[in-house]
Amino acid sequence: MIQDVVQDPGSLSPTALKQQYESELRGIIESIGPDTATQRTEIDRERIDAIAAGGDEIPLTEAAAVFSLRDDAPDAETIEIEARDALLMGMTTAVLDVETLESQIDGQIEARAIQQKVEGRTAMTLGEFALLYGTIEARKA
């Protein structure tokens, strides 16, 4: 779901990919209104406003909750699981282990932290997802 928002994520820089995701989140919030988004996601209004304004680092869990507001979208938990699965499957297809991925992103996230984030043992931000997913997709191309 999150991973499907952009047609060719590997062709974008991590920053541009993150901006595309944020733009989509803003569009979802604008289309239904921040009050409805707050009610339907259980994310407080201040955070919904921050997501809509952009620039703030957005936890993947919050991004998934907002993406779940789209028509025919699965629930937030499923979206987050699918995003993490896309990272794992992409690493397999691109023949990347966490150490190689760490070097590909110039050590911005340590290998152990990458492993924990991909497995869901520690929180991941939308920016971290964009960094990892974009890098993986570029390597697959």
N, C-alpha and C positions, 0 to 999 in steps of 0.2 A: 504494500500500500504506500508507505512513505517512499520506498525505493522505486516505485513506479511513477512518481510525480514528474520526473524529468526523463525525457526520451533517451538521451545519451549522457548519463552522468559522468562517464569517464573522460568526456571532452571538456568538462568544466573544471576550473580550479575549485578547491574545497570551499573557498569563500563564495564563489559564484553559485556553487551548488547549495550551500547553506542559504544564500539569499533567495534562491528559487523556492526552497522549502518554506522559508519565512513568508514569502509573498503568497504562497498557497494558503498558509495558515491565516494570514490577514484576510484573504478573500473569503475564507470559510466564516470567520468571525463577522466580517462585514455583511455577508449574505444573510445570516440568521440573527445578527445583533448580539452585542456583548452580554446583555441580560440573559438571553436564551442560552448562549454558550456557557455562561456561568452556571445556570440551572442544570443543564444537561450533562456537564462534565464534572461538576462538583469542584472545579478549580475556582478559587476566589476571584472576585471581580478585579481586584488590583493586578493579579497575575494575567488574567484575560486581557486587560488593558495593556499590560507590558508586552504580551505576545503580539497583540495587534499593532503596537507602536514599533516593534522591531528593535534590534540593537542589543536587547537583553539576551543572556545565554538561556536557552530554553531546555529544560530537562526532556529527554526523549519520552518519558511517561506523559508529560503535559502535551507534547506535540502529538503523540498518539491519541490522546483524549480528544484533541481538537480535530484531528483527521477523522476520527470516528463519527463526527457530526455530518460528514458528507453523506449524500443519498446512497443507500445500499452498501455502506461501509460496514465492515465487521466492528466488533467492540474494540476498545482501546487496548486491552490486554493482547488480543489477537494481533492487532497491528504492530505492537511492540515486539511480540515474538517473531512475527514475519520479518521485521526489520533486522533483528538479530540473526535470524536464519539466513537472510540474504547475505549478511556478512560472512557467515560460516561457509555457505555454499560458494560464494564468490572466492573466498580464500582457497577452497578446494579446487575450483575450476582454474584459478590463476596460479595454482601451485605456490601458495604463499603460506609460510608459517608465521607465527607472531614476531619472531626475531627479524625476519626479512621485512615484514610489514613495518616494524618499528624503524628499520633503516630507510625504508621507502618514504616515511613521513618525517625523516630527519630527527627521530627521537622525541617528537612532540608528545607522544604517549609511550611509556615504557612497555616492553613486551608483556610483562606479567599483568599490567593494568589492561592492556588490549584484551588479553585472554579473559580476564575477569569481567570486563564490560561486555564482550561478545557473548559470554556464557550467562550474563544477567546477574552475576554475583555482586557487581557494583554498578552504581548508576552511570548512565551515559547521557551526554548532552546531545542536542541536535547538531551542534557544531562538530562534536567528536564523530558522530555518525557520518556526517557529510565528509569529513576528512578521511575516515577509514573507507567508506563506501566508494567515494570518488577515486581514491587511490587504487583500490581493488579493481574497480571497473576499468580504469585506465590500463592497468597491468594486463587485464584479460584481452584488451583490444589488439 
